[in-house]
């Protein structure tokens, strides 16, 4: 039984960051990871290609790193994080885990966010303050969400059920259901774009890799849903492996890819516009905060 009900996601996320940041800052780790592992926006195709992204290592890295931040069990091997995940820390502190948020509904009050620049280390806080001065706005205005009702949902091609007949698939690969993605590289390289759009739509702190993890919706909204896709795909891989064992009793219906995917066709005008939007949003998320303009 939990000693304390889940009342404030922001407060508990702040506590978690302090608890695991004895030798490093989680804010700096997240910022630097994205700086060193940029989205593959320069590699986005202009024609549908069912194999696009398979060799882009960013995809697997993106999914694994954020899984280690949010959900990794203590005994899982790690590639990026040298501390416990948020879920593991919650368990150790006997905190309730919140009810899953439906992103088509307003963000609940327990996941509200009040901007507080003091939670950031100096090497992030000072550029934030300089950026706010350059824009002639307050730090609070810079970090405040654009909306608490983003009305967003991941596209159906990231689900086991997939898109309905007659509906378009994933624009870059043509994937129509989760099982159509060829590997984790491809999955992560496609999933990052709606993930970015979600960050951008919420805005404020979520609008930059420098500041995003201070907002509790980073963990309890966007990356909860992203990690569910990652874990569902790992289950598909396991089902396929089990099915390859003679005599294995495995239910693999959801692990079967679509028989044939369209490939080679040019992106439609709408998809081409979305491609440009993906590039713009990705660039905005990863753009460093400006340092203060010199006095003249």
BALOBA-1460 file (C-alpha; in Angstrom, 3 decimals):
// residues 296
<rec num="1" residu="x" x="0.000" y="0.000" z="0.000"/>
<rec num="2" residu="x" x="1.384" y="3.410" z="-0.957"/>
<rec num="3" residu="x" x="2.157" y="5.786" z="1.856"/>
<rec num="4" residu="x" x="1.285" y="8.807" z="-0.253"/>
<rec num="5" residu="x" x="-1.306" y="9.269" z="-3.015"/>
<rec num="6" residu="x" x="-0.226" y="10.680" z="-6.341"/>
<rec num="7" residu="x" x="-0.937" y="14.390" z="-5.938"/>
<rec num="8" residu="x" x="1.683" y="16.369" z="-7.853"/>
<rec num="9" residu="x" x="3.564" y="14.962" z="-10.801"/>
<rec num="10" residu="x" x="5.811" y="18.000" z="-11.013"/>
<rec num="11" residu="x" x="6.903" y="17.771" z="-7.385"/>
<rec num="12" residu="x" x="7.662" y="14.056" z="-7.618"/>
<rec num="13" residu="x" x="9.526" y="14.423" z="-10.905"/>
<rec num="14" residu="x" x="11.642" y="17.171" z="-9.321"/>
<rec num="15" residu="x" x="12.384" y="14.882" z="-6.373"/>
<rec num="16" residu="x" x="13.365" y="12.067" z="-8.720"/>
<rec num="17" residu="x" x="15.714" y="14.305" z="-10.696"/>
<rec num="18" residu="x" x="17.424" y="15.434" z="-7.484"/>
<rec num="19" residu="x" x="17.689" y="11.863" z="-6.230"/>
<rec num="20" residu="x" x="19.452" y="10.542" z="-9.343"/>
<rec num="21" residu="x" x="21.548" y="13.629" z="-10.072"/>
<rec num="22" residu="x" x="24.267" y="13.201" z="-7.459"/>
<rec num="23" residu="x" x="27.022" y="12.980" z="-10.088"/>
<rec num="24" residu="x" x="25.259" y="14.490" z="-13.077"/>
<rec num="25" residu="x" x="22.189" y="16.516" z="-14.004"/>
<rec num="26" residu="x" x="19.349" y="14.676" z="-15.724"/>
<rec num="27" residu="x" x="18.516" y="17.884" z="-17.588"/>
<rec num="28" residu="x" x="22.037" y="18.058" z="-18.993"/>
<rec num="29" residu="x" x="22.068" y="14.334" z="-19.784"/>
<rec num="30" residu="x" x="18.840" y="14.605" z="-21.784"/>
<rec num="31" residu="x" x="19.946" y="17.769" z="-23.593"/>
<rec num="32" residu="x" x="23.344" y="16.324" z="-24.490"/>
<rec num="33" residu="x" x="21.929" y="12.968" z="-25.584"/>
<rec num="34" residu="x" x="19.771" y="14.680" z="-28.185"/>
<rec num="35" residu="x" x="22.632" y="16.948" z="-29.263"/>
<rec num="36" residu="x" x="24.798" y="13.865" z="-29.841"/>
<rec num="37" residu="x" x="21.989" y="11.805" z="-31.384"/>
<rec num="38" residu="x" x="20.090" y="14.168" z="-33.690"/>
<rec num="39" residu="x" x="16.798" y="13.221" z="-35.313"/>
<rec num="40" residu="x" x="17.329" y="11.869" z="-38.858"/>
<rec num="41" residu="x" x="15.614" y="14.879" z="-40.439"/>
<rec num="42" residu="x" x="18.359" y="15.172" z="-43.053"/>
<rec num="43" residu="x" x="17.621" y="11.609" z="-44.146"/>
<rec num="44" residu="x" x="13.845" y="11.825" z="-44.579"/>
<rec num="45" residu="x" x="12.840" y="10.274" z="-47.896"/>
<rec num="46" residu="x" x="10.831" y="11.971" z="-50.618"/>
<rec num="47" residu="x" x="9.494" y="8.630" z="-51.884"/>
<rec num="48" residu="x" x="7.865" y="5.851" z="-49.902"/>
<rec num="49" residu="x" x="10.413" y="3.182" z="-49.030"/>
<rec num="50" residu="x" x="9.434" y="0.126" z="-46.962"/>
<rec num="51" residu="x" x="13.079" y="-0.253" z="-45.894"/>
<rec num="52" residu="x" x="13.757" y="3.366" z="-44.989"/>
<rec num="53" residu="x" x="15.248" y="3.782" z="-41.540"/>
<rec num="54" residu="x" x="16.371" y="0.196" z="-41.040"/>
<rec num="55" residu="x" x="20.027" y="1.253" z="-40.879"/>
<rec num="56" residu="x" x="19.497" y="4.514" z="-38.962"/>
<rec num="57" residu="x" x="20.758" y="3.681" z="-35.469"/>
<rec num="58" residu="x" x="19.051" y="6.720" z="-33.992"/>
<rec num="59" residu="x" x="15.764" y="4.785" z="-33.967"/>
<rec num="60" residu="x" x="16.772" y="2.057" z="-31.531"/>
<rec num="61" residu="x" x="18.779" y="4.491" z="-29.433"/>
<rec num="62" residu="x" x="15.852" y="6.912" z="-29.110"/>
<rec num="63" residu="x" x="13.488" y="4.183" z="-27.914"/>
<rec num="64" residu="x" x="15.991" y="2.549" z="-25.558"/>
<rec num="65" residu="x" x="17.232" y="5.751" z="-23.933"/>
<rec num="66" residu="x" x="13.764" y="7.016" z="-23.092"/>
<rec num="67" residu="x" x="12.736" y="3.564" z="-21.872"/>
<rec num="68" residu="x" x="15.662" y="3.652" z="-19.451"/>
<rec num="69" residu="x" x="14.533" y="7.060" z="-18.208"/>
<rec num="70" residu="x" x="10.926" y="6.045" z="-17.647"/>
<rec num="71" residu="x" x="10.285" y="2.343" z="-17.238"/>
<rec num="72" residu="x" x="13.410" y="0.171" z="-17.107"/>
<rec num="73" residu="x" x="13.504" y="-2.434" z="-14.344"/>
<rec num="74" residu="x" x="16.552" y="-2.482" z="-12.085"/>
<rec num="75" residu="x" x="17.846" y="-5.725" z="-13.593"/>
<rec num="76" residu="x" x="17.564" y="-4.602" z="-17.219"/>
<rec num="77" residu="x" x="20.796" y="-3.953" z="-19.120"/>
<rec num="78" residu="x" x="21.346" y="-0.253" z="-19.796"/>
<rec num="79" residu="x" x="23.012" y="1.566" z="-22.643"/>
<rec num="80" residu="x" x="22.542" y="5.181" z="-21.554"/>
<rec num="81" residu="x" x="21.415" y="5.744" z="-17.972"/>
<rec num="82" residu="x" x="23.536" y="4.866" z="-14.932"/>
<rec num="83" residu="x" x="20.681" y="5.230" z="-12.454"/>
<rec num="84" residu="x" x="17.219" y="3.833" z="-11.784"/>
<rec num="85" residu="x" x="14.230" y="4.701" z="-13.944"/>
<rec num="86" residu="x" x="11.414" y="6.934" z="-12.761"/>
<rec num="87" residu="x" x="9.103" y="3.945" z="-12.271"/>
<rec num="88" residu="x" x="11.725" y="2.092" z="-10.234"/>
<rec num="89" residu="x" x="12.306" y="5.157" z="-8.058"/>
<rec num="90" residu="x" x="8.558" y="5.553" z="-7.525"/>
<rec num="91" residu="x" x="8.405" y="1.954" z="-6.337"/>
<rec num="92" residu="x" x="11.343" y="2.397" z="-3.964"/>
<rec num="93" residu="x" x="9.704" y="5.497" z="-2.469"/>
<rec num="94" residu="x" x="6.293" y="3.794" z="-2.286"/>
<rec num="95" residu="x" x="4.622" y="6.473" z="-4.380"/>
<rec num="96" residu="x" x="1.488" y="5.723" z="-6.379"/>
<rec num="97" residu="x" x="1.943" y="5.578" z="-10.120"/>
<rec num="98" residu="x" x="-0.665" y="7.817" z="-11.802"/>
<rec num="99" residu="x" x="-3.586" y="6.646" z="-13.883"/>
<rec num="100" residu="x" x="-2.725" y="6.573" z="-17.580"/>
<rec num="101" residu="x" x="-3.633" y="9.846" z="-19.260"/>
<rec num="102" residu="x" x="-5.759" y="9.736" z="-22.417"/>
<rec num="103" residu="x" x="-4.077" y="12.363" z="-24.632"/>
<rec num="104" residu="x" x="-7.352" y="13.096" z="-26.416"/>
<rec num="105" residu="x" x="-8.576" y="14.648" z="-23.154"/>
<rec num="106" residu="x" x="-7.248" y="17.655" z="-21.182"/>
<rec num="107" residu="x" x="-4.154" y="17.084" z="-19.071"/>
<rec num="108" residu="x" x="-5.336" y="16.439" z="-15.477"/>
<rec num="109" residu="x" x="-4.469" y="18.784" z="-12.639"/>
<rec num="110" residu="x" x="-2.116" y="16.252" z="-11.025"/>
<rec num="111" residu="x" x="0.050" y="16.562" z="-14.151"/>
<rec num="112" residu="x" x="-0.061" y="20.352" z="-14.277"/>
<rec num="113" residu="x" x="3.159" y="22.292" z="-14.726"/>
<rec num="114" residu="x" x="4.173" y="25.578" z="-13.111"/>
<rec num="115" residu="x" x="7.412" y="26.870" z="-14.670"/>
<rec num="116" residu="x" x="10.292" y="27.045" z="-12.215"/>
<rec num="117" residu="x" x="13.720" y="27.844" z="-13.636"/>
<rec num="118" residu="x" x="15.379" y="27.077" z="-10.302"/>
<rec num="119" residu="x" x="14.990" y="23.337" z="-10.989"/>
<rec num="120" residu="x" x="17.543" y="23.567" z="-13.807"/>
<rec num="121" residu="x" x="21.317" y="23.546" z="-13.330"/>
<rec num="122" residu="x" x="23.130" y="26.800" z="-14.054"/>
<rec num="123" residu="x" x="24.350" y="25.716" z="-17.472"/>
<rec num="124" residu="x" x="20.723" y="25.425" z="-18.603"/>
<rec num="125" residu="x" x="19.052" y="28.006" z="-16.359"/>
<rec num="126" residu="x" x="21.311" y="30.873" z="-17.421"/>
<rec num="127" residu="x" x="20.729" y="30.384" z="-21.176"/>
<rec num="128" residu="x" x="16.990" y="30.095" z="-20.451"/>
<rec num="129" residu="x" x="17.068" y="33.417" z="-18.632"/>
<rec num="130" residu="x" x="19.110" y="34.987" z="-21.442"/>
<rec num="131" residu="x" x="16.678" y="33.641" z="-24.046"/>
<rec num="132" residu="x" x="13.756" y="35.136" z="-22.147"/>
<rec num="133" residu="x" x="15.526" y="38.509" z="-21.975"/>
<rec num="134" residu="x" x="16.292" y="38.390" z="-25.679"/>
<rec num="135" residu="x" x="12.608" y="37.750" z="-26.399"/>
<rec num="136" residu="x" x="11.532" y="40.368" z="-23.837"/>
<rec num="137" residu="x" x="9.347" y="37.914" z="-21.983"/>
<rec num="138" residu="x" x="9.535" y="36.347" z="-18.553"/>
<rec num="139" residu="x" x="11.130" y="32.965" z="-17.947"/>
<rec num="140" residu="x" x="7.714" y="31.738" z="-16.813"/>
<rec num="141" residu="x" x="6.188" y="32.772" z="-20.150"/>
<rec num="142" residu="x" x="8.997" y="31.030" z="-22.032"/>
<rec num="143" residu="x" x="8.444" y="27.748" z="-20.183"/>
<rec num="144" residu="x" x="4.640" y="27.867" z="-19.831"/>
<rec num="145" residu="x" x="2.672" y="25.301" z="-21.841"/>
<rec num="146" residu="x" x="0.854" y="26.476" z="-24.939"/>
<rec num="147" residu="x" x="-2.064" y="24.238" z="-24.063"/>
<rec num="148" residu="x" x="-3.276" y="21.730" z="-21.506"/>
<rec num="149" residu="x" x="-5.491" y="20.114" z="-24.108"/>
<rec num="150" residu="x" x="-3.267" y="18.978" z="-26.988"/>
<rec num="151" residu="x" x="-5.914" y="16.556" z="-28.351"/>
<rec num="152" residu="x" x="-3.273" y="14.272" z="-29.738"/>
<rec num="153" residu="x" x="-3.066" y="10.558" z="-30.347"/>
<rec num="154" residu="x" x="-0.371" y="8.450" z="-31.952"/>
<rec num="155" residu="x" x="-1.279" y="7.254" z="-35.472"/>
<rec num="156" residu="x" x="-2.879" y="3.812" z="-35.665"/>
<rec num="157" residu="x" x="0.016" y="2.324" z="-37.614"/>
<rec num="158" residu="x" x="1.865" y="2.245" z="-34.274"/>
<rec num="159" residu="x" x="-0.729" y="-0.176" z="-32.876"/>
<rec num="160" residu="x" x="-1.199" y="-3.932" z="-33.241"/>
<rec num="161" residu="x" x="-4.564" y="-3.345" z="-34.912"/>
<rec num="162" residu="x" x="-3.210" y="-0.879" z="-37.447"/>
<rec num="163" residu="x" x="-5.062" y="1.417" z="-39.817"/>
<rec num="164" residu="x" x="-8.414" y="0.558" z="-41.360"/>
<rec num="165" residu="x" x="-8.758" y="-0.619" z="-44.940"/>
<rec num="166" residu="x" x="-8.608" y="2.297" z="-47.329"/>
<rec num="167" residu="x" x="-6.732" y="4.511" z="-44.881"/>
<rec num="168" residu="x" x="-3.163" y="5.619" z="-45.659"/>
<rec num="169" residu="x" x="-0.246" y="4.076" z="-43.790"/>
<rec num="170" residu="x" x="2.884" y="5.613" z="-42.313"/>
<rec num="171" residu="x" x="4.068" y="8.141" z="-44.925"/>
<rec num="172" residu="x" x="7.756" y="7.265" z="-45.169"/>
<rec num="173" residu="x" x="7.589" y="3.463" z="-45.067"/>
<rec num="174" residu="x" x="3.981" y="2.607" z="-45.867"/>
<rec num="175" residu="x" x="3.688" y="0.586" z="-42.622"/>
<rec num="176" residu="x" x="0.042" y="-0.120" z="-41.787"/>
<rec num="177" residu="x" x="0.443" y="-1.765" z="-38.375"/>
<rec num="178" residu="x" x="3.133" y="-2.120" z="-35.743"/>
<rec num="179" residu="x" x="4.266" y="-5.475" z="-37.088"/>
<rec num="180" residu="x" x="5.101" y="-3.859" z="-40.451"/>
<rec num="181" residu="x" x="8.119" y="-2.023" z="-39.074"/>
<rec num="182" residu="x" x="11.207" y="-3.999" z="-40.037"/>
<rec num="183" residu="x" x="13.270" y="-3.361" z="-36.905"/>
<rec num="184" residu="x" x="13.693" y="-1.004" z="-33.956"/>
<rec num="185" residu="x" x="15.804" y="1.407" z="-35.993"/>
<rec num="186" residu="x" x="12.960" y="1.889" z="-38.434"/>
<rec num="187" residu="x" x="10.293" y="2.055" z="-35.750"/>
<rec num="188" residu="x" x="12.093" y="4.721" z="-33.709"/>
<rec num="189" residu="x" x="13.026" y="6.705" z="-36.819"/>
<rec num="190" residu="x" x="9.318" y="6.895" z="-37.728"/>
<rec num="191" residu="x" x="7.908" y="7.303" z="-34.220"/>
<rec num="192" residu="x" x="10.084" y="10.312" z="-33.432"/>
<rec num="193" residu="x" x="8.077" y="12.610" z="-35.738"/>
<rec num="194" residu="x" x="4.666" y="12.362" z="-34.040"/>
<rec num="195" residu="x" x="6.571" y="12.398" z="-30.736"/>
<rec num="196" residu="x" x="8.132" y="15.703" z="-31.781"/>
<rec num="197" residu="x" x="4.778" y="17.084" z="-32.889"/>
<rec num="198" residu="x" x="3.336" y="16.225" z="-29.490"/>
<rec num="199" residu="x" x="6.177" y="18.043" z="-27.730"/>
<rec num="200" residu="x" x="5.675" y="21.057" z="-29.963"/>
<rec num="201" residu="x" x="1.922" y="21.173" z="-29.526"/>
<rec num="202" residu="x" x="2.194" y="21.237" z="-25.721"/>
<rec num="203" residu="x" x="5.016" y="23.771" z="-25.986"/>
<rec num="204" residu="x" x="6.716" y="25.698" z="-23.234"/>
<rec num="205" residu="x" x="9.355" y="23.587" z="-21.506"/>
<rec num="206" residu="x" x="8.260" y="20.637" z="-23.660"/>
<rec num="207" residu="x" x="9.266" y="22.607" z="-26.729"/>
<rec num="208" residu="x" x="13.003" y="22.115" z="-26.181"/>
<rec num="209" residu="x" x="15.266" y="19.177" z="-25.443"/>
<rec num="210" residu="x" x="17.016" y="21.502" z="-22.968"/>
<rec num="211" residu="x" x="13.982" y="21.884" z="-20.718"/>
<rec num="212" residu="x" x="11.397" y="19.191" z="-21.521"/>
<rec num="213" residu="x" x="11.952" y="16.728" z="-18.680"/>
<rec num="214" residu="x" x="10.916" y="19.286" z="-16.036"/>
<rec num="215" residu="x" x="7.317" y="19.045" z="-17.236"/>
<rec num="216" residu="x" x="5.676" y="15.905" z="-15.766"/>
<rec num="217" residu="x" x="3.768" y="15.309" z="-19.005"/>
<rec num="218" residu="x" x="7.146" y="14.380" z="-20.538"/>
<rec num="219" residu="x" x="7.143" y="11.194" z="-18.475"/>
<rec num="220" residu="x" x="3.471" y="10.619" z="-17.665"/>
<rec num="221" residu="x" x="2.159" y="11.544" z="-21.109"/>
<rec num="222" residu="x" x="4.319" y="11.608" z="-24.203"/>
<rec num="223" residu="x" x="6.937" y="9.029" z="-23.255"/>
<rec num="224" residu="x" x="4.512" y="6.731" z="-21.457"/>
<rec num="225" residu="x" x="2.744" y="6.292" z="-24.807"/>
<rec num="226" residu="x" x="5.973" y="6.117" z="-26.799"/>
<rec num="227" residu="x" x="7.336" y="3.448" z="-24.459"/>
<rec num="228" residu="x" x="4.145" y="1.402" z="-24.806"/>
<rec num="229" residu="x" x="4.811" y="1.214" z="-28.546"/>
<rec num="230" residu="x" x="8.418" y="0.181" z="-27.875"/>
<rec num="231" residu="x" x="7.370" y="-2.567" z="-25.457"/>
<rec num="232" residu="x" x="4.623" y="-3.787" z="-27.791"/>
<rec num="233" residu="x" x="7.177" y="-4.105" z="-30.583"/>
<rec num="234" residu="x" x="9.560" y="-6.026" z="-28.330"/>
<rec num="235" residu="x" x="6.644" y="-8.386" z="-27.658"/>
<rec num="236" residu="x" x="6.186" y="-8.846" z="-31.414"/>
<rec num="237" residu="x" x="9.867" y="-9.706" z="-31.763"/>
<rec num="238" residu="x" x="9.547" y="-12.224" z="-28.928"/>
<rec num="239" residu="x" x="6.438" y="-13.774" z="-30.482"/>
<rec num="240" residu="x" x="8.272" y="-14.202" z="-33.771"/>
<rec num="241" residu="x" x="11.239" y="-15.773" z="-32.021"/>
<rec num="242" residu="x" x="8.956" y="-18.156" z="-30.119"/>
<rec num="243" residu="x" x="7.137" y="-19.097" z="-33.312"/>
<rec num="244" residu="x" x="10.426" y="-20.118" z="-34.903"/>
<rec num="245" residu="x" x="10.922" y="-22.838" z="-32.258"/>
<rec num="246" residu="x" x="9.525" y="-26.205" z="-33.454"/>
<rec num="247" residu="x" x="6.519" y="-27.231" z="-31.397"/>
<rec num="248" residu="x" x="6.198" y="-23.859" z="-29.673"/>
<rec num="249" residu="x" x="2.683" y="-22.786" z="-28.734"/>
<rec num="250" residu="x" x="2.735" y="-19.152" z="-29.792"/>
<rec num="251" residu="x" x="-0.073" y="-16.795" z="-30.764"/>
<rec num="252" residu="x" x="1.462" y="-14.620" z="-33.454"/>
<rec num="253" residu="x" x="-1.501" y="-13.087" z="-35.271"/>
<rec num="254" residu="x" x="-0.594" y="-9.555" z="-34.184"/>
<rec num="255" residu="x" x="3.054" y="-10.221" z="-35.049"/>
<rec num="256" residu="x" x="2.376" y="-10.910" z="-38.729"/>
<rec num="257" residu="x" x="3.217" y="-8.027" z="-41.078"/>
<rec num="258" residu="x" x="1.020" y="-6.876" z="-43.924"/>
<rec num="259" residu="x" x="1.633" y="-9.137" z="-46.921"/>
<rec num="260" residu="x" x="2.716" y="-6.383" z="-49.300"/>
<rec num="261" residu="x" x="3.451" y="-2.745" z="-48.630"/>
<rec num="262" residu="x" x="3.403" y="-0.106" z="-51.362"/>
<rec num="263" residu="x" x="6.844" y="1.292" z="-52.002"/>
<rec num="264" residu="x" x="8.561" y="3.626" z="-54.452"/>
<rec num="265" residu="x" x="5.732" y="6.107" z="-54.928"/>
<rec num="266" residu="x" x="6.423" y="9.796" z="-54.407"/>
<rec num="267" residu="x" x="4.976" y="11.307" z="-51.261"/>
<rec num="268" residu="x" x="1.602" y="12.944" z="-51.793"/>
<rec num="269" residu="x" x="1.417" y="16.754" z="-51.546"/>
<rec num="270" residu="x" x="-0.042" y="16.394" z="-48.048"/>
<rec num="271" residu="x" x="2.736" y="13.976" z="-47.023"/>
<rec num="272" residu="x" x="5.375" y="16.276" z="-48.515"/>
<rec num="273" residu="x" x="3.977" y="19.141" z="-46.456"/>
<rec num="274" residu="x" x="4.081" y="16.928" z="-43.371"/>
<rec num="275" residu="x" x="7.704" y="16.072" z="-44.165"/>
<rec num="276" residu="x" x="8.577" y="19.777" z="-44.147"/>
<rec num="277" residu="x" x="6.693" y="20.216" z="-40.866"/>
<rec num="278" residu="x" x="8.630" y="17.294" z="-39.367"/>
<rec num="279" residu="x" x="11.890" y="19.018" z="-40.274"/>
<rec num="280" residu="x" x="10.768" y="22.392" z="-38.873"/>
<rec num="281" residu="x" x="9.534" y="20.936" z="-35.558"/>
<rec num="282" residu="x" x="12.622" y="18.763" z="-35.143"/>
<rec num="283" residu="x" x="14.881" y="21.748" z="-35.740"/>
<rec num="284" residu="x" x="12.980" y="23.875" z="-33.211"/>
<rec num="285" residu="x" x="13.142" y="21.181" z="-30.513"/>
<rec num="286" residu="x" x="16.886" y="20.793" z="-30.830"/>
<rec num="287" residu="x" x="17.906" y="24.438" z="-31.357"/>
<rec num="288" residu="x" x="20.107" y="25.611" z="-28.467"/>
<rec num="289" residu="x" x="18.919" y="28.571" z="-26.435"/>
<rec num="290" residu="x" x="20.651" y="31.745" z="-27.523"/>
<rec num="291" residu="x" x="23.144" y="33.343" z="-25.221"/>
<rec num="292" residu="x" x="22.487" y="36.904" z="-24.191"/>
<rec num="293" residu="x" x="23.092" y="39.486" z="-26.883"/>
<rec num="294" residu="x" x="26.195" y="41.602" z="-26.236"/>
<rec num="295" residu="x" x="25.659" y="45.096" z="-24.877"/>
<rec num="296" residu="x" x="26.542" y="47.901" z="-27.258"/>
